[in-house]
Structure formats: structure tokens, C-alpha cells
């Protein structure tokens, strides 16, 4: 089993934070280790994560079969794995979100397993056991029974390689955001695992000796509020009985802030960070993109509500919507400032395959063809988004994006937000929490490395960093270690934002100099109601 590498120039490459933690990468491939648990017990499995170690020819030669796949930013590495297997004569099978959305891009693989593995993997295994050495297997959409999903093969991992470990409670999201592919891949009716399942997964992690950060990788943990509210009291009890061995993170929609009872349950379970898709502060754009749930409440007040319940927020923002005006950059900068979100993931709008946005742009004849794939995808949506003809001049969109990044990730601005969150964060007193000396020692080593990096590696950051350290140590020491998480993330976001700013400068200069060539467009008919959805999958997607 091979997990392809994320490009070094991608947002998803967390090299510096991993080094500070003494790890090699942020998180292991939960999809592959879950798949591993579905394969026949007689199969001897080995996992190679290309983000933590190199895949060698001997690795491939020693295998009867290679299983690989993942997200679109991993596409270059995935195709390299496929090419290596083909050259060495070893059958290779691909699966995951990117092959499911754009199977034609993985035509070189011997096998393609498309859709959720629980619904189709048995057919692939049966074909392999019959001696078949090629084929395509497609699961029925949104029909996989996640209550039958097995405990992931956590035993295949070396926990020391990763900052945190992922688990999954639910799949799907009830909302209809035009640009999102989650509802296309997993549906709008979130399916959840049982309480017994989830506690069994946590028991397995605990029994294997893991302690620390566990991420619920759900695209919207509260997509099924009733189910998560039934689960959390059991999670709280499990944590108390074991002295709170885990601290949790997840992703949720902004309406989480409306439910004080739910926020209280998450606080008591020891959730400490939530990713929220804010996207844009412009109400007209939110309505246009069908993200109306963010228009029914104050974005800033909602985010600060989470701080009051002991959880800080990371957030996603998008530049490039059709309804944006010239005032967009100032409004987004103000939104980041007012929410005080330290780690804001700001990217360019990208028409992902099979999404409503993809289909609309195809109908309008504005979607770029995949003929320019290699030229347009050197990294991810931060450097290679806007795979369509924009309503505003492209140069203006890129210039606004550059100004937002320059302002938001100017060191004093970042540390002001991070300090503000550290002061506002009301971390709970977990009386049953056991003293975990091993984790304390690890955190101290990480903090020492961070101090060195801030003081020597990035000397321009030393002043604001030490002011933040002293302020929080005196005024809110309970939030200190959690506030430092944001600074650790900044060791990646700061240099990455500089890289993106430089890339944008070159793109803007190319337009100004007349060197930018508008990519080939997909025919306007493709993606229309008369054309099969599969025919519209040829456009360039950037992230899944």
C-alpha cells in the first residue's frame, strides 16, 4: 500500500511543523489503513507513506500488488508510482477521491476502484482471487454502510512519524455549497458510525500506546447533530475513565456556534481546535454560491463563541468568486482581523470535478480544458486555482489575493491575532486529566525547538513571538500550549505565504507583459444537462 507524496510547494506539505514535533509528516493515510482492514486476513500488507519514507524499486518488486491513490495534489506522485509499477511489471490499483472524480487521469493503472471502498472492495478482491489482473469497479454512490466499516489498521503505522492521528465518525454534509465536492463524493445525508464503533477505534489506539492529538477528519462533524450529540457523552465518559489521553480537533460548519449545549459537550470531551469554512464575508457571494448558512449569523461573533468554549478556530477563505467586487480584499482582510483567526487558509477558487460550480462553468463555456494540466498545476489551489475564465480581470483577482496574503501573514498582524486568541481562549479544567510525563517532555522539546526557530531561524519574528509568549504566560497560562499550536503552524504558513506571493507576482507580470496565454476552453456543451456527468470530468480539478 503506497500513499503518494504531497508536492513540496503545496499547502499540504507541513515540513517545518513536523520537524518541530520531531515527526516526519502531519498525519497518516487514514483511507489506506481503513482499506487495509477490509482486505483478506491472509494478505500480507506493508504500508509505504511517501511523505515519511522513499518508495524503492525493491519495495515494488517484492509485492504481488500495489494499492495507491489519494487527493489531487498527490496526482504527480501517484502517476509516478503507477509508472514505476508498470515498468517493473507489478499490477497497480488506484482509488480514493481523486481517481473517483477523474478516473480518466489514472487510465494507466491496471485496476481502478472508484467510490467508497466499503461498497465495492469485495468485488475487486474476488476478481483478483480469480486471477484477473485488470478491471474497473465502481461503488454505488452514497450507499456504503459506514456502520460496517472496520477498525483501521493503526498497527501498520509508526506513530512517531506523525503529528497526529485521524479517525472518522461521519461522511457527508447537509449543505449545498456550489464549489464543494464533498456532497458529490459522499452525499447530503451524513452517515455516522455507531458509538460502539468509535469507542472501539479509540480503544485500539489507546491499547497501541498512542497518546495526544486525534483528529476527527469528518468534513462536517455536526452534519448530523442528533448523532454527534448522542455520541459525545460517551466520548466524555471514555476520556474521563482514562485520564483524558486524547485531545481532539475536527471540521464543522459555522452554525456550530448556535448550539451552546453542543459546544459544551465538545469542550468537555477535550476538543481544542475546529476548522470552519468561512470562505468570504460578502453576503451576496455566500448566497450566490449556496453557502447561505454563513449569512444567518455574525461570522466574527460565531468564531469568538468557540473561543469562549475553549476551542480556537482555523478557517478557509476563497478568492475568485463571480460576485466579488473591487472591495473584496479589504472586506476579507477585515474579516480575518475581526475573527482573529491566526491560521487562515486562503486559496483561489477552483472548479472541482463533478461539483455544481464545475457544471455551471462548463455550461457557460468558461472552464479550462485539462490540456494545460501540467502548466496549471505546479502545486495546489493556492498557486494554481482559477481553472476558469474569471468575471473580474484575472490580473485584478490575483493582485487582490496577493494583497490579502501580504496583509494577513505580515508577522505583526499574525501575532496580534494569535495573542488575541490566546487571551480569549477559555480552556476547561479537566479534573480527571492524568499527568502524562511523556507528552509533557515531548511538548517541552517542541517548545524549545520553536523558540530556537523563532529566535534564530526567523529572526524577524523574534520580537512579536516573545511578546506573545510573555503576555500569555502571565495573563492566560491555561491557553499557552494551545496558542503555541498556532505559532507552530505559522512556521509553515509564513514561508509558504511568501512562496505564493512570489508566484502570484510572476503570474501578474506575465499578464501585464502579454505573456499569459488563455488556456483552451472546454466546449460549452460539456457539462450541460444533455451530457452524461462523466463526460464533464475532464476539466482541471485542484483539490479534493
Number of C-alpha atoms within 10 A of each C-alpha: 21 22 24 25 22 24 18 14 16 19 22 17 18 22 16 22 24 22 18 20 23 17 19 20 24 21 19 22 18 17 20 24 21 19 20 24 16 20 15 11 9 6 8 10 16 14 17 19 20 16 23 16 11 11 17 10 12 9 13 21 15 10 15 11 18 23 22 23 29 25 19 25 26 22 23 17 19 24 20 12 25 24 15 18 22 15 10 12 13 18 19 25 24 27 26 21 22 26 22 23 26 22 20 13 15 21 14 15 24 18 23 27 24 25 26 25 22 19 21 17 20 15 15 22 14 11 15 15 10 9 8 12 15 15 14 15 19 18 18 12 14 20 14 19 13 19 17 13 17 17 20 22 18 21 11 13 17 9 19 13 21 19 22 22 23 20 20 20 23 26 26 23 25 15 19 20 21 20 20 21 23 21 22 18 20 22 19 17 16 23 22 22 19 17 18 11 18 20 15 14 18 20 14 17 22 15 10 12 10 19 19 15 16 22 20 19 18 21 24 27 25 23 24 18 15 10 19 20 15 12 19 17 16 16 20 17 14 17 21 18 12 13 16 22 23 21 17 21 23 23 21 19 20 24 16 22 21 12 11 13 12 18 20 16 19 23 24 22 24 24 25 24 22 24 21 22 21 21 21 25 21 18 15 14 19 21 15 14 19 15 20 17 15 22 16 10 14 13 20 16 13 17 26 21 21 25 21 17 23 25 29 33 24 20 20 16 19 19 24 24 23 14 16 17 14 11 10 21 22 13 15 23 16 15 19 23 18 15 20 25 25 28 25 22 19 22 23 22 24 26 30 27 28 25 23 20 21 27 24 18 22 25 19 16 18 20 30 26 19 20 15 16 17 10 10 20 20 16 22 24 24 26 24 23 23 26 29 26 18 18 14 15 9 17 18 14 23 21 16 20 24 21 15 23 21 17 16 24 22 15 18 16 16 26 24 18 21 25 25 18 26 30 21 20 25 19 24 18 11 15 9 12 15 12 11 13 9 10 13 11 11 12 15 14 15 20 18 12 17 23 16 14 18 21 16 12 13 13 12 13 17 18 14 17 25 15 14 22 17 13 16 22 16 10 12 16 17 19 23 22 15 19 23 21 16 24 23 21 16 22 20 18 21 20 14 20 22 16 15 23 22 14 16 20 15 12 19 21 14 14 14 11 9 9 11 12 8 11 18 14 19 23 16 16 14 25 27 17 10 8 11 11 15 15 12 22 24 22 26 28 28 29 19 17
